[in-house]
Amino acid sequence: MATVLIYRRFPRLSRVTPFSTTTKYKAESGNSKSEQKKEENPETTNTRAESVATIQLLNPLDYRVLYNPSAYAKSRDASQQRAARSSGQALGDTFTSPGTTQLQHTFSTASSQALPPLSNAPPKPKSKPLPKQTTSARLSVAQTKEEAEKEKIEMHDSKEDPRMFQKGRPEYRSLSYDRFEPIETLPLEEGDSILRSVAICKGSQSPETIADYFRKLSRLPVEHHTALVSKPRFNTLCLCAVRNLGSFSTSDLIDILKACVRLVLPPTHPLLNACENEFCRRVWDMNLEQVLLVADCWRCLERSVPSYLSILFSYANMNWKDFTLPRFVQLVYIIGEGRRSPADLTQKIESMILKYLDSFTLEEVGAVCLGLFKSLSGISDHVMRRIADRVSLQIEDMSTYALVNVLKILRYTRMDHLPLLKELGKVIPARIPATNIQGIMHITLTCSSLHYFDEGIMAAVATSLPSRVTYCRSKDAAKFLWSFGCLDYEPPNEEEFYSSLIEQMYRKFHEFGKFPEHLLTGLLGLAFVKRFPEDLIDYALRDEFVRKTRDSKYELRKDLFTLSKSVEIECPSYQGSLLPPQLSQEITEMVLNFAEQEIYVRHEIVEATSLLEGMLGGPEYVKNHMILPHTRSSDVEVHLAMDGHPIPFNFKDPVADKKLKDIGVSLTDDLLTQLIKGRSNSHSPVEVENEARPRSQERGDKAPTPHVGDHAALSAESDAQKVSFLQLPRW
């Protein structure tokens, strides 16, 4: 009987205990507005107390399939500034429900241990009774303060937060536009007077006068901007501007664009269409600061301007010598916000990073990293290591927001910079309570992607998450499940942790129609820790959802395949949907073809296989393949006999490409005679093969196996034995 040793490139393995529990969760399928508000409001609490459905665990076999395929927190000053100007937003849904099919009222799902009923709660310590009104008032005030504090932590403005680096140097004032900068407010009466003049003159004003009208109207009180933009007389002013665009000076045209930013014109407004065309036409007549300022205004307006950015990048390439440190950082910010990576600038960007790295503020380091990450710009290991070297020395002085941006690009480049990661473990756990959910998610995902386990970080995340789980988007919940599953970490509050995330997956169910990848990511993360939410799995493997995955920008068929086969193997009692056999076969072939081209040829796998072949005696003792294709990971298989000796088993094409010179056998006359006429005595092929086998193997001795070129070990063998040796696989 043989022992099979399998080397697998999986997350670290540890104990997995099957369990069977139930948890309560409210699942309303009604469409009343009040219920929708509750579901989308991150402040919604006590959902577990109103339980109307049961979550039941599938009890899988003790076989475990693992799978290993290839946010921000603001500084305190930034948070205070954002709170002061009331411009932040709480995390929540930023889109409407895509109208996906709702789950049934009763769920049969995997979950963690049941939450204890309220009646089992420990008794509260006795205290002096207080008047009802006083107690209620104090509780209300305390709850309000707690909610306000949570809300403040979770505030995140994806448009404004990346711009915090612009507060660090006065030079950015000429390169960017701060729409929150205090200005003198224009009286409403004067605004009405301007609009009356527009109606009377009907476009006969000079370009300078029209530009001045825009400058003044943008100074109206913020609460009147929406009403102004919808007025017919303002539309008349916009038409006047469009007709005179070519006559405006560049500075006046930029002032009109700034006014549009302050008035928050919609990105598709006709005036903006005309302005974009005009700026594209005159870019080469503008100076570098003006070109960058206009790009910044487009970002403030959230308008996509690919044509303008293409011209900007060409302009930057031609005027690279004019880029000072602030101009360079502003350019990288624009590149990131435009999600475009100019290939012809990559080398110059890396050189500039190295030139200014020691002069960057820490916020600028974070801004550069975020720009590279958002634009998916390639960055060399040398530059990434230099950035990580600097950050590791100043990590305590860095805001969490900037630090998270560094972690994003570190994750993207797969740089295992141990000094930075070790310093991360010293500062991050204490920051977790003051870091918002998106930031925590990126920290956790970085540790998982780099296969770096720090129990202090993971325990702090697990402790903080359950009370704040309602702030998780579907993406956040999925990434948390994925990260903890990949690292195979069981936190002290394991059951509460997984219960809260599974419940949030149900709350965010309506998002999976638009983002199917998040459902699959979360379910695979749960499968790593042997939790299988049956109804979510059934929904994910239905034909309807499989069709939706085809419209995703990601390749999700392999994830569907991994999920389906894992459930099929580990949950024999599962009665829900699975992938059709034909589709499974197609994906199997796709996975195997991918492995041949991308996985088996990886340096670390080739080296491990080669070393094992050298140790054990040749390729027939080692097989590199996928034992279970749905795991999508390379398995290096070795067979050992009961006495510990390796057993040859990989006889695929055993004599192909074998040459005599590789064996080192001399062709004598006697040998040729035996090859042509055969041996005089009638030995069977099996007996000949046994004769050719070294005697040390027959006895089971622990003598070393001869290798190629080891002629001394073969010199005592007869010519007949050498002939038989030619018929064996190459050592």
N, C-alpha and C positions, 0 to 999 in steps of 0.2 A: 504494500500500500504506500502511496506517495503523498508527501506533504506539498502543498502548493503555496508558494510565497508570492505575494502580489505587492508591487510598489505602486502606490497611487498618489497622484498629485492632488490631494484633497485638503480642505481645512483640517486643523488638528482634531483628532478623535478623542472622545471622552465618553463617560457613562451616559446612556440614554435609558430612561425608565419609562415603560408604558404606564399610562394612567387612564382613568375613566371618570370624568367629572361632568358636572353641569353648571351652567352659568345663566343668569337671567339678563335679558336685554330687550328693550322696547323697539319694535320694528313696525312703524306705521307705514302703510302704503297709501293712505289718503292723500289728497292733493290740496287740503285746506291751506290757506296762506299762513295761518298762525303756526301750523306744524312746520311748514317750510322755513319760516323765520327761526323757529327753535333749532332746526337742524343746521342752518347755516350760521347761526350765531355762536362764535367760539366761547361765549360766556355761559352757554347752556350747561346746567349742572344737574346732578341727581337723576340722571337718566336710568341708572340701575334700579332705583327704587320703584319705578313704574314699570315693572316687568310684565310682559305679556307673552313672551316667547322663550323657549328653552333652547340653549345651545348644548349639544351633546357631542362628546368626543368619539371619533372612530378609534378603535383599539387596534393599532397596526401590529404586524409581526415584529419580532425583535431584529429583523434585518433592516439595515439603514442604508438608504441611497443618498450619497452626498453629491454635490454638484459644484464645480468651480470654473465657470466660464470666464472666457476672457471678459444764506442763512445767516443768517447773519445776526451778530450781536453788536450793538453800537457801543462806543465809549460813553462814559457817563456824561461828558460834556455834550456829545452829539445828541444823546437822549434828551438832555435838558433843553437844548436849542430846539429840537423837534417838538417837544411838548409846549414850549413857549409860543411857537408860531402855529401850533395845532395843525400841522400839515401831514402828520403821520397817519398811517392806516393800520388797523389791527389785521393780523393775518386771518384770512378766511377765503371763501369762494370768490373768485374773480370772474366767474362766468356762470351762465345759467345752466340749469340741468339739461343734459342732452336728451332727456326723455327715454332713457334706457328702461328695459323691463325691470320692474321691482321684484325683489325677492318675496317669497311667500311669508305669511305671518309666522309660521313655525319653522325654525331652523334646526337642522341636524348637523352640527359643525364641531370642529375641533376647538377646544378652548382650554384654558388653564383651570385650576381648581375653582370650585364654586365659591362665589362670594358669600360670606356668612350673612344670614338674615339679620335684620336690625334687632330682633329680639335677643340675639346671641351676643350683642355688643356688650363689652364690659361695663359694669355700672359706673356712673359718674361719681366722683367724690362729693360728699355732702358739704354744702356750704350754706352760709347764712342766706335765707331767702330774701330776694329783692322784689320790690313792687313790679308788677307785670309790665307796665309801660316803660319803666326805667331799663329793665333787662332787655326788652324788645328793642328799645332805641339804641342801647349800647351794641347789641348784636348786629343791628342794621348798619350802624356806623362802621363797626369793625369789618363787616362783610364788604361794605362799599369801598373801604380803604384797601382791603385785600384784592378785590377785583380791579381797582384802579391801578394798583401796583403791578398786577399780572398784565393788565392791558398795556401798561407803559413798557414792560419788558418785551412784550410780543410785537410792539409797534415796529413795522418795517416798511419803508418806502423804496421799492425797487428802482425808482427813477432818481431819487434824491440821495439815498445812502451812498452809492458809488461815487458821488461828487464831493464827499467830505474832504478829500485831499486838497481841494481847491481853496479851502480856508487857511491853508498853511503858509501860503506865500502871496504877497501883494501882486506879483506878476500875473497871477491867474485872472485878475480883474479884466485885463485886456484880451484874454483868451477865452473867457466863458461868460455866461450871463446868469446872474443871480436874480431870479424873479421874486425872491423874498426880501431883497434889499429894501430897507425903508426909504420911501420917497415922499415928497410933499403931495398931499392929496388934493385933487382938483375938485372944487365945489360943483355940486350937481347942476346948479344954474349955468355955470360956464359950459359944462358938457352939452346941455340943451341948446345953448346959444350956438355952439359949433355945429350941431346937427341941423339947426335951422339954416345956417349959412350954406351948408352943403345942399339942402333942398332948394334954396333960392338960386344959387349960382349954377347948379346942375353940371358940375365938372369943369367949370371955366377957371378954377383956381390954378395957380402955378404949382409945379411939383414940390417946391419948397414949402408952400402953404399946406398942401395935402400931407406931407411928411410931418409937419408941425401939428396938424390935427390928430394924427395917430399918436404922436408922443403925448399930447395932452389928454386924449381920451383914455389912454392906458393908465393914467394916474387917478381915474375915478375910483371910489371905494370898491374894494374887491366884491362886496356883496351885490354890486350893480353891474358887474361885468357880463353876466349871463343875459340879463335883460337888454343890455346895450347891443350885444352881438346879434340878437334876434330882431332888432329894429330895422325897418325898411331904409331909414335914412343912413344907417351905418352901412348897409349893403350898397347903397348908392356911393358912399365914400370909397368902398372897396373897388367898385367898378371904375371910379375915377382913377384910383391908383393903378389898376390893371392897364388902363388905356395909356397911362403916362410912365410905365415902368422903365422904358428905355431912356427917359429924360431925367430920371433920378440920379443924383450922384451916388457913388457906392456907399458913402457914410449915411445918406438919407435912406437908402434902400435897407441898410442894416438896421437903422432905427425903426423902420416899419416892421421888419421881422421881429425885433425885440418887443414892439408893442403887441404883435400877434401872440408872442409867448406870454406876456403878462395878462392879456385878455383871454388866454386859453382858447384860441380858435381851434376848431376840430381839425385833425390832420388832413382831411380831404377837402378843406375849404378851397374854393376856386382861386382866391387870392394867393394861397400858398402854392398852388399848382403853377401859377404864373411866376411867382417869385423864384421857385426852384429852377425853372427854365432860364430865367434871367441871370441867376447866380452862376449856373453852369456855363452860360455864354461868356461871362466876364471874369471867371476865376483867374485867368492868366494875367489880368490887369490889376489884381488885388495883391496886397502884401500878405505875408505868412500869417500874421496875427489875425487879419480879417478873415482869411480862409478858415482858420481853426475856430474863430468865433461863430461864423455862420454854421459850421458843422455842429457846434455846441447848441445853437438855437434849434436846429432841426431835432436834436435829441430831446431838448426840453419839450418840443411840440409832439414828441413820439411819432414823428413822421419818418417813414423809410425813404431814403434818398440814395439808392445804389449808384445812380449816374453821377451824382455830385461826389460821392465818396471815391469812385474810380478816378475822377479828375483830381481830387485832393491827393490821392496816393501818388499819382503821376507827378503832381506838383511837388510833393514832399521829396520824391526821389530826385527831382531836378535841383532842389534847394536844400539838400540835406545838411550842407555846411552851416546853414542858418539856424539849426535847431539847438537852442539852449536847453538846459534841464527842464524848466517848466513847459516849454513848447513840446519837448519830447514826451513827457508824461501825459500831457493833454492829447497828443496824437495817439498814444497807446490806448488811452481811455476811449477816444472816438473809434478806434479800430475794434475794441471790445464791444462797445454799445452797438456798433453796426454789424456785429457778428460776421466780419469779413477779415480774412487773413491775406494781405497782399504778399504774394510769394517773393516778389522782387525786393521787398524791404526786409525780409527775415534776417539776413546776415547783418544788415545795417542796424537793425533793432538790437540784436544780440551784442554787437560792438558798443552801442550806445549804453546799454544796460551795464556792461562792464566798466565803461568810462565813468558813469555817474553813480554807480552802486553805493559807494561810501558817502556820497553827498545827498542821497535821497533821504527825506524824512521817512519814518516808519509807515506813515499813511501813504506816502508815494510808493513805497515798496509794495504795499498791499494793492494799490491802484494798478500798478504795472502787472502784477500777477493776475489780477482779475481780468484785465484787458487781454492778456495772453490766453487765459482760460476760456473766456467767452468767445473769442475768435478762433479757438482751437488752433492757435499758432504753434508750430513746432518750436521747441527750444532744446538746445543741446544739454547733455548731462553736465557739462562743465559749467555752463551759465546757471543752471538750476542748482548745482551744488554750491556755487558762490553765493547765490541768494540765500539758500538754506543756512550756510555758514554764518552769514551776518545776522539772520533772524534768530538763530539759536543763541547768539550772544546777547541779544536785547529783547528776548521774548517777554520778559516781565514788564517792559515799558511799552509794549505794543498793544493797541486796542484789540479786543477780541474780533471785531469786524475785519480789521486788516490782517490779523493772524489767520482767520478762516480763509481769506482770499489766497494767502500763501499755501495753505493746505490744499486748496482746490487744484492749483497748478502742480503741486507736489504729487497729488493723486493722479493727475492726468499724465505726468511724465513717468510715473511709477518709480519715483526716486526714494529708495529706502535710506534716508539720511538719519541715522540712528541718534546723533547728538541732538538734532531738532526734536525727534520723536520722544527722546528721554526728557528733554526740557518741557515738552508738551505735557507729559505726565505730571510734572511738578506744579504747573500753573493752571491747567484747565479744570481739574476737579472742583476747585474752589470757585471758579467762574461760572460753572454750569447753571446754578440757580438764577444768575443774572443774564444768561444768554438765551436768546429766543429759540424757538423750536427749529427754525431753518438752520441756524448756526450750529445747534447741537447735532442736527442730522448730518451736516457736512463734516463735522469733527468725527462722528462715529463712522461715517462712510469712508473717510480717509484711513482710519485705523484698519477697517475691514479690507479695503482695496490693497493696502500695502502689507496685509497679513501681519500687522503689528498689534499685539495684545498687551494692553495696560489695564490691569484690573481696577485701578483707581479711577480711570476715566470711565470705563464701562459701568462700574458700580454707581458712580455719580449720575450718569445718564439714566440708568435704570431706576434710581431712586427718585429723580426729578420728574420723569416722564408721565407716570400715571395721573398725577393731579393736573397736568397741562395737556393731556392728550387731545382734548377737543380743539386745540389750536393746530393740530397736524392736518396738512393737506393729505390727499391720497398718496401723493409722492413721498411725503415725509414718513407716513406710517409704513409704506412698503420698504423704504430704504432702511428704517430701523429694524424691521423684521429680517431683512436680508443681511444686514451687518452683524447682528447678534447671532444669526444662524451660521454665517460663514466663520465667525470666530468661535462658534460653539461654546459660548459663555452662558452659564446658568447663574443669573444674578440672585442675590439673597431674596429679593421679592419677585422671584420668577413668575409665580402664578398671577400675581396682580399685574405685573408688567405685560405679560402676554394677553391676559384678559382684556386689559384696557386697549391694546392695539388692535385686537381682533374686533372688538366692539366698534372702534373707530373705522375699521375697514367697512363695516356694515353701514355706519353713518354716511360714509363717503361713497357708497355704492353707486350713486348717480354719476360720479365722475369717471367711472371705469369705461363708460361708453365712449368718452372722448380720449381717455388715456388708458387703453387696455394694457399697456406695458406695466402699469403700476399694480394692477391686480395680479398679474403673473409673477412679478418680482416679489410681492408680499407672500403669495402662496408658496413659492419655492423657498423663501426664507423660513416659513413655517414648517415646510417639509423637512428642512435640515434638522429641526428639533422635534420631529415626529408629531407635529400637530397638523391635523387635516380638517379644515372647515368644509364639511361635506357639501353644503349648499353652494358655497362660493366656488368650490372645485367643479361641481356639476354645471354651474353657470358658465365657468371659464372654458369647459370642454364641449359645450353645446355648439351645434353648427352655426347658430346665429352669432355667437361671440367669436368663433373661429373666423367667420367671414369679416368681422370688424377688424381683426388683427391684420388682415391683408392691406388695410388702408393706412396702417401705422407706418411712420417713417423708420421704424426699427424692424429687424428681422425677428419675428416672434415665434416662428414655427418650431424652432429648436426648444424654446421654453415650454411651449405646449406639449411637445414630445416628452421632455423631461418630467413634467408634471404628470402626464397621463400614465407613463410607465412606472413612475414612483408609486402612484396610488394603486396601480394594478398589482404591483409586487407586494407592497407593504400593507395594503388594506383589503384583504380578500372579502370582507363583508360589504364593501362599497358596492352600491347598486346604481350609481349615477352614470352620467355620460362619460365616455372615453373617446379618444380619437379613433376614427375608422381605420381598420387594418391597412387599407391601401395607402392612406395618408401617412401612417406610421412607417410603412416600408419606404415610401418616398423620402421621408425625413431621415430615416436610418442611412440610406444611401448618401444623402447630402452630408450628413454628419461624418460618415466614414471618408468621403472624398475630401472634406475639409480637413480631417485629421491627417490624411496622407500629405496634404500640401502645406498645412500650417502647424500642426501639433507635433507629429513624430519627428519633424526636422528641426525642432527647437534645440538650441545648443545644449541646454541642461539635460534634455532627454537623450539626445544622441550620445553625450558623454557618459551618462549613467549606464546606458545599454552597452556601450563599448567596454566600459570597465568591468561590467558583469560578465561579458563574453570572455574577456581576458582572464578573469578569475576562475571561471567555471570550465573553460575548455573550448569555447566556440559558439557560434550563433545557434547551433541546434539545442543549446541549453537555456536559451533566453528567447522570449517572444514579447515584442512591444506591440500592443494592440489595445483595442477597447473591448473588454470582456462584456460590459453592458454599455452599448453605444449611447443610451440616453443620459449616462453620467457625464459624457462629453469630456472625459479626462483620460490621459494615457496610462495604461496599465503595463508594467513590466513584469511578466510572469516567469517564474522559475519553479521547477519540480525537484523535490528532494526525496530520496529514499528514506526508509526508516532509520538507516544507519547514518544519515546525514549527507550521503554522497549525492551529487546532482545527477539527474536522470535526463538524457536527451529526449526531447519530444517534439521539437520544432523542425519537422522534416519537410517543410514546404520547399519544393524544387531543390532536393538535396544535392544533386550532381551538376546543377547548372553552373556554368562559368568556372568549373574546376580545371585547373591546369596542372600538369605533372610537375612543373617547376615549383609550384607552391608546396608540394609534398616533399620534394627533395629525394625522389627515388631514382636510382641509376638504372638505365635500360641496358641489361646484359642480354647475351644470346639466349641463355637459359630462361630468362624472364619472358622474352619475346616468344620462345617456343611454348611456354606455358599459356601465354595469352592466346596463341593461335590454336593450339591443340588441346589445351586443358590439362589438368593434373592426371598422372597415371593412375592414382588410386581414386576411388569414387567417394569423395567426401561430399556431403550435401552443402548447399550454400550456407545453411545455418551453422554447420560445424566449422566451415571455413571462417565465417564471421567471428565465431566464438574463439577460434584459434588466434585470430588477429587481435582480439581484445587483450590489452595488457593484463598480465597475471595478477597484478596488484588489485585490479578491479574485480577479478573473479573471487579473490579471497576476501574482498571487502576491506583490505588494508587502507591506511590513510596516506598512501604514497601519492605524490603529486601527479596530475595528469600531464602527459607530454604535450608540448605546444608545437606549433609550426617551426620547423628548423631544428628541433631537438633530435638530431640524428642519433645521438648516443643511446637514447631510449629505444630506438628501432633497430640498431645495428645487430642486435642478437637475434632478431627475427629472421625466419627463412624467407626466401624469395616468394614462396606461396603466400605467406602471411602479408608480405608487402603488396601482392596483387589484391588480396582481400581488403587491405587498408585503402587502396585506391577506390574501392566501391563504397567506402563509408563517407559520411559528410565531412567536410573540411573542418579541421580543428580550429 
